[in-house]
Amino acid sequence: MDLILGSQSPRRKRLLATLGVPFRCLTPHVEELSDGFLPRALVQENALIKWRWCCEQEPESLILTADTTVEIDGMVLGKPRDRSDAEAMLQRQSGRVQSVHTGYALGYAKEGDKPLRYGVVTSAVTFKKLSPADIQTYIDRVQPYDRAGAYDIDESGDLLVASCCGSRTNVMGLPMERIRELWDCIH
């Protein structure tokens, strides 16, 4: 059986490799939703949209897709548009707690419009109080333009993050505790 990761995210690839099973990557060519949903529903719908697209391309394979976002004050922080946007996102999170939601979908195309295994995992991340210099140093070091909330807990995250409650791999983009559990149920 082929396992397909519907993502080109280097973080998701690295995390899924810890499962110890071979997989291939496929980049879903979809327009992700950004409005009209609460944050948890948003990531779930985006994971399902990606899953459906991948199933059309690979109808006999087991497909895994995910979507991650950061929520603070009920607002979604997606990927920053530019440096100024990244600075504003990091300043907004300074000294505060935010929720990181990852929607996932794992299943075969034959399961229908939705796989049997899908859901959302949420973790709480507390940021340190950041100075403007801290923010500049982080952005210069990490270039976090392809990361929800303009940060990566695994790449120099110690500069920003005071604590993480819940799945750390969820904050990185793929809740591996849940994925391992689901994988064990399939096999």
Backbone as numpy.savetxt, mean C-alpha at the origin, in Angstrom:
# Nx Ny Nz CAx CAy CAz Cx Cy Cz
0.78 -23.71 -10.47 -0.06 -22.53 -10.47 0.83 -21.29 -10.47
0.48 -20.34 -11.33 1.21 -19.08 -11.39 0.62 -18.11 -10.37
1.50 -17.48 -9.61 1.10 -16.38 -8.74 1.53 -15.10 -9.42
0.59 -14.19 -9.59 0.85 -12.90 -10.23 0.66 -11.80 -9.19
1.66 -10.96 -9.04 1.53 -9.75 -8.23 1.17 -8.62 -9.17
-0.01 -8.06 -9.00 -0.46 -6.97 -9.85 0.09 -5.65 -9.36
1.40 -5.47 -9.50 2.08 -4.28 -9.02 3.52 -4.28 -9.52
4.07 -3.10 -9.69 5.50 -2.97 -9.98 6.23 -2.33 -8.80
5.54 -2.16 -7.69 6.15 -1.55 -6.51 7.32 -2.39 -6.01
8.51 -1.79 -5.92 9.65 -2.55 -5.41 9.43 -3.02 -3.97
8.69 -2.24 -3.18 8.41 -2.63 -1.80 7.50 -3.86 -1.76
6.46 -3.85 -2.58 5.56 -5.01 -2.60 6.29 -6.25 -3.12
7.12 -6.10 -4.13 7.90 -7.23 -4.65 8.78 -7.81 -3.55
9.47 -6.94 -2.84 10.38 -7.38 -1.77 9.60 -8.11 -0.67
8.44 -7.57 -0.31 7.63 -8.19 0.74 7.09 -9.55 0.30
6.55 -9.62 -0.92 5.98 -10.88 -1.37 7.05 -11.95 -1.51
8.27 -11.57 -1.83 9.36 -12.54 -1.94 9.59 -13.27 -0.61
9.24 -12.64 0.51 9.42 -13.30 1.81 8.47 -14.48 1.99
7.46 -14.59 1.14 6.54 -15.73 1.20 7.24 -17.01 0.74
8.30 -16.84 -0.05 9.09 -17.99 -0.49 8.48 -18.78 -1.63
7.59 -18.15 -2.38 7.01 -18.81 -3.55 7.32 -17.98 -4.79
7.49 -18.63 -5.93 7.77 -17.87 -7.15 6.54 -17.07 -7.58
6.78 -15.90 -8.14 5.70 -15.07 -8.65 6.23 -14.21 -9.79
5.29 -13.74 -10.59 5.60 -12.79 -11.66 4.84 -11.51 -11.38
5.32 -10.42 -11.96 4.65 -9.12 -11.78 3.95 -8.71 -13.07
2.84 -8.06 -12.90 2.06 -7.51 -13.99 1.59 -6.13 -13.53
1.80 -5.13 -14.36 1.38 -3.77 -13.99 -0.03 -3.51 -14.48
-0.98 -3.34 -13.55 -2.35 -3.04 -13.98 -2.42 -1.66 -14.64
-3.01 -1.61 -15.80 -3.21 -0.34 -16.51 -4.65 0.08 -16.28
-4.87 0.69 -15.13 -6.21 1.11 -14.72 -6.16 2.54 -14.20
-7.30 3.17 -14.20 -7.42 4.48 -13.58 -7.91 4.25 -12.16
-7.06 4.55 -11.18 -7.44 4.36 -9.79 -8.43 5.44 -9.37
-9.34 5.03 -8.50 -10.30 5.97 -7.94 -9.59 6.87 -6.94
-10.05 8.10 -6.79 -9.45 8.99 -5.81 -10.50 9.76 -5.00
-11.73 9.78 -5.48 -12.78 10.54 -4.81 -14.03 9.69 -4.65
-14.91 10.16 -3.74 -16.22 9.55 -3.62 -16.29 8.35 -2.70
-15.20 7.99 -2.05 -15.19 6.86 -1.13 -14.51 7.26 0.17
-14.91 6.65 1.27 -14.15 6.77 2.51 -12.82 6.05 2.29
-11.77 6.41 3.03 -10.43 5.86 2.75 -10.35 4.34 2.71
-10.97 3.64 3.65 -10.91 2.17 3.64 -11.60 1.60 2.40
-12.74 2.15 2.05 -13.46 1.68 0.86 -12.68 2.02 -0.41
-12.00 3.15 -0.39 -11.21 3.58 -1.55 -10.11 2.56 -1.88
-9.31 2.17 -0.88 -8.22 1.23 -1.16 -8.76 -0.14 -1.54
-9.91 -0.53 -0.95 -10.50 -1.82 -1.31 -10.95 -1.81 -2.77
-11.63 -0.76 -3.17 -12.10 -0.66 -4.56 -10.94 -0.62 -5.54
-9.89 0.13 -5.22 -8.73 0.19 -6.11 -8.04 -1.17 -6.23
-7.93 -1.91 -5.12 -7.34 -3.26 -5.18 -8.19 -4.16 -6.06
-9.51 -4.05 -5.97 -10.40 -4.88 -6.79 -10.34 -4.49 -8.27
-10.25 -3.20 -8.55 -10.11 -2.74 -9.94 -8.84 -3.33 -10.56
-7.75 -3.28 -9.82 -6.49 -3.84 -10.31 -6.60 -5.36 -10.48
-7.25 -6.03 -9.52 -7.41 -7.48 -9.57 -8.20 -7.89 -10.81
-9.31 -7.19 -11.08 -10.13 -7.52 -12.25 -9.34 -7.36 -13.54
-8.56 -6.29 -13.64 -7.75 -6.06 -14.84 -6.74 -7.20 -15.02
-6.06 -7.56 -13.94 -5.07 -8.64 -14.02 -5.72 -9.97 -14.39
-6.92 -10.22 -13.88 -7.63 -11.46 -14.21 -7.95 -11.54 -15.69
-8.25 -10.41 -16.30 -8.50 -10.41 -17.75 -7.24 -10.78 -18.52
-6.09 -10.37 -18.02 -4.83 -10.66 -18.70 -4.34 -12.08 -18.42
-4.58 -12.56 -17.21 -4.04 -13.85 -16.75 -5.17 -14.68 -16.13
-6.14 -15.15 -16.93 -7.34 -15.79 -16.39 -7.12 -17.12 -15.66
-5.97 -17.75 -15.82 -5.71 -19.03 -15.16 -4.80 -18.89 -13.94
-4.40 -17.69 -13.62 -3.42 -17.47 -12.55 -4.08 -17.03 -11.26
-3.35 -17.21 -10.18 -3.74 -16.67 -8.89 -3.21 -15.24 -8.84
-4.10 -14.28 -8.60 -3.75 -12.86 -8.69 -3.79 -12.22 -7.31
-2.76 -11.43 -6.99 -2.72 -10.63 -5.77 -2.52 -9.17 -6.14
-3.41 -8.32 -5.67 -3.26 -6.87 -5.89 -3.46 -6.16 -4.57
-2.99 -4.91 -4.51 -3.12 -4.12 -3.29 -3.13 -2.64 -3.64
-3.64 -1.86 -2.71 -3.63 -0.40 -2.83 -3.50 0.15 -1.42
-2.63 1.14 -1.24 -2.35 1.69 0.08 -2.55 3.20 0.08
-3.10 3.71 1.17 -3.20 5.15 1.34 -3.03 5.51 2.81
-2.75 6.77 3.03 -2.60 7.32 4.37 -3.80 8.23 4.63
-4.37 8.11 5.82 -5.51 8.95 6.20 -5.17 9.73 7.47
-5.42 11.02 7.42 -5.26 11.86 8.61 -6.39 12.88 8.59
-7.05 13.02 9.71 -8.20 13.93 9.83 -9.28 13.61 8.80
-9.46 12.33 8.48 -10.47 11.93 7.51 -10.10 12.23 6.07
-8.90 12.74 5.86 -8.43 13.11 4.53 -7.42 12.08 4.02
-7.49 11.76 2.74 -6.56 10.82 2.13 -5.33 11.56 1.65
-4.17 11.03 2.02 -2.90 11.55 1.51 -2.36 10.51 0.53
-2.46 10.83 -0.73 -1.94 9.93 -1.77 -0.46 10.17 -1.98
-0.02 9.98 -3.19 1.38 10.23 -3.53 1.54 11.72 -3.82
2.63 12.31 -3.33 2.82 13.75 -3.56 3.09 14.06 -5.03
2.58 15.21 -5.46 2.77 15.65 -6.85 4.18 16.14 -7.09
4.77 16.76 -6.06 6.09 17.36 -6.20 6.68 17.60 -4.81
7.83 18.24 -4.77 8.51 18.46 -3.49 7.66 19.29 -2.53
7.05 20.33 -3.03 6.22 21.19 -2.18 5.07 20.40 -1.56
4.46 19.54 -2.35 3.36 18.71 -1.86 3.87 17.72 -0.81
5.04 17.13 -1.04 5.64 16.20 -0.08 5.94 16.93 1.24
6.48 18.12 1.16 6.76 18.91 2.37 5.48 19.16 3.16
4.41 19.56 2.46 3.14 19.85 3.12 2.56 18.60 3.78
2.66 17.45 3.10 2.16 16.20 3.67 2.91 15.83 4.94
4.23 15.91 4.88 5.03 15.54 6.04 4.80 16.51 7.19
4.66 17.80 6.90 4.37 18.78 7.95 3.02 18.49 8.60
2.04 18.13 7.80 0.71 17.83 8.32 0.74 16.63 9.28
1.62 15.67 9.01 1.70 14.46 9.83 2.60 14.64 11.05
3.39 15.70 11.08 4.34 15.94 12.16 3.68 15.89 13.54
4.20 15.01 14.40 3.71 14.92 15.77 2.32 14.33 15.90
1.82 13.70 14.86 0.44 13.22 14.85 0.37 11.73 14.53
-0.81 11.20 14.73 -1.09 9.80 14.39 -1.93 9.77 13.13
-1.57 8.91 12.21 -2.39 8.71 11.02 -2.66 7.22 10.85
-3.66 6.92 10.03 -4.01 5.54 9.71 -3.48 5.23 8.32
-2.89 4.05 8.19 -2.44 3.58 6.88 -3.31 2.37 6.54
-4.02 2.49 5.42 -4.94 1.44 4.97 -4.39 0.78 3.71
-4.40 -0.55 3.70 -4.08 -1.28 2.48 -5.23 -2.22 2.16
-5.80 -2.02 0.97 -6.79 -2.94 0.45 -6.06 -4.01 -0.33
-6.52 -5.25 -0.22 -5.88 -6.36 -0.93 -6.96 -7.23 -1.57
-6.58 -7.92 -2.63 -7.45 -8.90 -3.29 -6.57 -10.06 -3.74
-6.97 -11.28 -3.40 -6.21 -12.47 -3.76 -7.18 -13.54 -4.23
-7.04 -13.96 -5.48 -7.92 -15.01 -5.97 -7.74 -15.26 -7.46
-8.59 -16.15 -7.96 -8.59 -16.54 -9.37 -9.71 -15.83 -10.11
-9.53 -15.62 -11.40 -10.55 -14.98 -12.22 -11.87 -15.74 -12.16
-11.80 -17.06 -12.09 -13.02 -17.87 -12.08 -13.89 -17.63 -10.84
-13.36 -16.90 -9.86 -14.14 -16.62 -8.65 -15.20 -15.55 -8.89
-15.18 -14.92 -10.06 -16.21 -13.94 -10.38 -15.72 -12.51 -10.30
-16.64 -11.62 -9.97 -16.35 -10.19 -9.95 -15.45 -9.79 -8.78
-15.49 -10.59 -7.71 -14.64 -10.35 -6.54 -14.01 -11.68 -6.13
-12.76 -11.63 -5.71 -12.15 -12.87 -5.24 -12.74 -13.28 -3.89
-12.52 -14.51 -3.53 -13.01 -14.99 -2.23 -12.27 -14.35 -1.07
-11.05 -13.89 -1.34 -10.21 -13.32 -0.28 -9.87 -11.88 -0.62
-10.53 -10.96 0.07 -10.21 -9.54 -0.09 -10.58 -8.82 1.19
-9.98 -7.66 1.39 -10.27 -6.89 2.60 -9.34 -5.70 2.73
-9.31 -5.15 3.94 -8.48 -3.98 4.24 -7.80 -4.21 5.58
-6.53 -3.88 5.65 -5.77 -3.91 6.90 -5.39 -2.46 7.23
-5.55 -2.09 8.49 -5.23 -0.72 8.93 -4.19 -0.76 10.04
-3.21 0.12 9.94 -2.20 0.30 10.98 -2.19 1.77 11.39
-1.79 2.04 12.62 -1.68 3.42 13.11 -0.20 3.78 13.22
0.17 4.90 12.64 1.57 5.34 12.66 1.63 6.70 13.35
2.50 6.81 14.34 2.71 8.08 15.05 4.01 8.69 14.58
3.92 9.93 14.11 5.10 10.65 13.65 5.76 11.40 14.80
7.06 11.56 14.70 7.79 12.45 15.59 7.42 13.88 15.24
7.69 14.80 16.12 7.55 16.23 15.80 8.72 16.57 14.87
8.40 17.06 13.67 9.42 17.29 12.65 9.70 18.77 12.47
10.97 19.10 12.37 11.35 20.47 12.04 11.41 20.59 10.51
11.41 21.81 9.98 11.58 21.96 8.53 12.87 21.29 8.03
13.93 21.34 8.82 15.19 20.70 8.43 15.03 19.18 8.37
14.29 18.60 9.34 14.03 17.16 9.32 13.33 16.75 8.03
12.33 17.54 7.65 11.55 17.25 6.45 12.43 17.35 5.21
13.26 18.39 5.13 14.15 18.56 3.97 15.14 17.40 3.88
15.71 17.01 5.01 16.67 15.91 5.03 16.02 14.63 4.55
14.81 14.36 5.03 14.12 13.14 4.63 13.82 13.14 3.13
13.29 14.22 2.63 12.95 14.29 1.20 14.21 14.15 0.35
15.29 14.82 0.74 16.55 14.70 -0.01 17.07 13.26 -0.03
16.95 12.58 1.10 17.48 11.23 1.22 16.62 10.19 0.51
15.29 10.31 0.62 14.40 9.24 0.16 13.72 9.54 -1.18
13.52 10.81 -1.51 12.77 11.15 -2.73 11.43 10.40 -2.73
10.54 10.69 -1.77 9.34 9.87 -1.54 8.15 10.18 -2.44
8.39 10.47 -3.68 7.31 10.91 -4.57 6.40 9.80 -5.04
6.82 8.54 -4.88 5.96 7.42 -5.29 5.39 6.68 -4.09
5.27 7.39 -2.96 4.81 6.75 -1.73 3.63 7.53 -1.14
2.60 6.80 -0.78 1.43 7.43 -0.14 1.87 8.14 1.14
1.40 9.37 1.31 1.76 10.14 2.49 3.16 10.71 2.45
3.88 10.51 1.35 5.23 11.04 1.13 6.28 10.44 2.07
6.04 9.18 2.50 7.08 8.56 3.31 7.06 7.05 3.16
8.17 6.45 3.57 8.35 5.01 3.53 8.89 4.62 4.90
8.11 3.87 5.66 8.52 3.50 7.02 9.81 2.67 7.01
10.06 1.98 5.91 11.22 1.10 5.83 12.48 1.78 5.31
12.33 2.92 4.68 13.49 3.62 4.14 13.68 4.93 4.90
14.60 4.93 5.83 14.88 6.07 6.70 13.66 6.51 7.49
12.75 5.57 7.72 11.55 5.86 8.50 11.85 6.30 9.91
13.02 5.88 10.43 13.40 6.28 11.78 13.55 7.80 11.91
13.73 8.51 10.81 13.80 9.97 10.85 12.44 10.59 11.14
11.36 9.86 10.82 10.01 10.41 10.91 9.13 9.73 11.94
9.23 8.41 12.05 8.24 7.62 12.76 8.65 7.36 14.21
7.73 7.69 15.12 7.94 7.41 16.54 7.49 5.99 16.88
6.35 5.56 16.29 5.85 4.21 16.57 4.86 3.77 15.51
4.67 2.45 15.47 3.70 1.85 14.56 2.90 0.83 15.35
1.59 0.96 15.32 0.70 0.02 15.98 -0.03 -0.75 14.89
0.21 -2.06 14.86 -0.37 -2.88 13.80 0.73 -3.39 12.89
0.34 -3.79 11.71 1.27 -4.40 10.76 2.21 -3.37 10.14
3.49 -3.56 10.36 4.50 -2.69 9.74 4.56 -2.92 8.23
4.39 -4.19 7.81 4.43 -4.46 6.37 3.22 -3.86 5.67
2.13 -3.70 6.39 0.97 -3.00 5.83 1.35 -1.57 5.47
2.08 -0.91 6.35 2.52 0.47 6.12 3.45 0.52 4.90
4.17 -0.57 4.66 5.07 -0.65 3.50 4.31 -0.95 2.21
3.05 -1.37 2.31 2.24 -1.57 1.11 1.66 -2.95 0.89
1.98 -3.92 1.77 1.42 -5.25 1.61 1.39 -5.92 3.00
0.19 -6.13 3.55 0.09 -6.70 4.91 0.43 -8.20 4.91
1.70 -8.50 5.05 2.18 -9.87 4.86 1.62 -10.85 5.89
1.30 -10.41 7.08 0.71 -11.32 8.06 -0.61 -11.88 7.50
-1.42 -11.00 6.94 -2.70 -11.41 6.35 -2.49 -12.22 5.07
-1.55 -11.81 4.24 -1.29 -12.52 2.98 -0.79 -13.94 3.27
0.09 -14.10 4.26 0.58 -15.44 4.63 -0.58 -16.32 5.11
-1.44 -15.74 5.92 -2.61 -16.47 6.43 -3.49 -16.95 5.27
-3.75 -16.07 4.32 -4.57 -16.42 3.16 -3.88 -17.47 2.30
-2.57 -17.31 2.10 -1.80 -18.27 1.31 -1.89 -19.66 1.93
-1.78 -19.73 3.24 -1.86 -21.01 3.92 -3.24 -21.64 3.76
-4.28 -20.84 3.68 -5.65 -21.36 3.46 -5.81 -21.91 2.05
-5.14 -21.30 1.09 -5.24 -21.75 -0.31 -4.50 -23.06 -0.49
-3.40 -23.24 0.24 -2.59 -24.46 0.08 -2.83 -25.39 1.22
